[in-house]
């Protein structure tokens, strides 16, 4: 996984929403996202949506999205470089 200088939690949230995930729960520590067509769940920290995402969280999201077929690895790498999902990936 290549890394860009900054990917924020807000950018990760936008990626998940573009891929069909919806927020299904929230507390003071975490936000739960579930894919509308499956039982797939992703958790992100609830605080600091404009903070840079931790490497461990980026790796977890990448493994989930690529492993479950929501996104190709190359498309996630592009996201890490630009902070946005390319039109061709949608």
Secondary structure by P-SEA (a helix, b strand, c coil): ccccccccaaaaaaaaaaaccccccccccbbbbbbccccbbbbcccccccccccaaaaaaaaaaaaaaccccaaaaaaaaaccccccccc
